[in-house]
Amino acid sequence: MAVTVGAYQYVSGVDLVEVYVTVVDAKGEPVPGLTAADFHVLENGIPQRISAFASADVPLSVVVALDRSFSMAGERLTLAKRAAAAFVGSLRPDDEVTVLAVGSEIDTIAGPVPARQAAAIRWDAIDAWGSTPLYDVTVRAIDGVQPQRGRRALIVISDGADRGSATSAAEMIARARRSDVLVYPVAIARRPPPILAELAGVTGARSIAVADARQLEPALAALARELRMQYLLGYAPARGETAARDETWHAIDVRVDRPGVRVRARDGYWGR
């Protein structure tokens, strides 16, 4: 029997570290059909034996956090809501979705609900209002989705930098690094704040920037395809069954035996 708690799956007393991996080709398209034999995982430079592997069919719990601040008013917010609705509609029926509206306060519009109920989400309830506490909503959403089953992801759609958060940038990054949540910042900006790329990188995700809100829908459609084609690797640390719980940093390096591909995965974890 296997029970998943955070990053670790406990099977007959053995701690499995879970790593979600995205593999894309030179055009940025997800690479399907890989097997466990195609992957190599190193922890602190030590090769690990992959003892759990899954592709494509791992359940997904996703939070969509949509910036509704005054700077998003008008066509920009309309296009953002349309793109977010299309993204949710493209998920598997059993995937779990939460929708947050981010203004001076953070409002829960829906969820968590199965994606099959996407048509009932009240996107029209999201009107422009307030500022943009991006750091606050990131930490709140991570904490909310962390206990959910399977893969956990956060999509943050915004047109600018943080305004008014009680959480600092350093606190947000630290919380993201300790979580098992893939964070995808989606910025409507030509030059998004560098902190967004760092936020995505520490979770094994990627940041997305579009210069025009009309580019949001194809960008989120590509992200939905990517989320459907990720791989799950699990391994028991070679240094012993308690290695994953010694409260130190463990660096992870994931490699793939395919030429010309790029690999995205979390770069490590803190023992718990």
Number of C-alpha atoms within 10 A of each C-alpha: 6 11 10 17 13 18 22 21 21 16 13 9 10 16 23 23 22 21 25 24 22 23 22 19 14 10 8 12 17 21 16 14 10 15 12 18 10 11 18 16 20 17 19 13 11 14 15 18 17 19 12 15 17 15 18 14 13 17 16 21 24 28 26 22 27 27 34 28 24 16 17 24 14 11 11 19 23 18 18 24 22 15 22 22 20 17 22 28 16 17 22 16 13 14 19 25 25 23 25 21 25 27 24 18 15 20 14 13 17 19 17 18 17 17 24 17 16 22 11 10 18 12 18 9 9 19 19 19 18 17 20 28 22 29 21 22 25 24 18 13 24 23 15 13 23 19 15 18 15 16 22 22 24 23 22 24 27 27 26 19 16 17 16 15 15 11 16 13 17 12 14 20 22 14 16 22 22 18 22 25 29 27 29 24 25 25 25 23 17 11 11 21 13 10 16 22 19 14 26 23 22 23 26 23 24 21 20 21 22 17 14 14 20 17 15 26 19 13 16 22 18 15 18 18 15 18 20 19 20 23 24 19 23 23 21 24 22 14 11 10 13 14 16 23 12 11 11 12 14 18 15 19 18 18 17 18 11 13 8 10 17 17 14 19 22 22 17 19 23 16 16 15
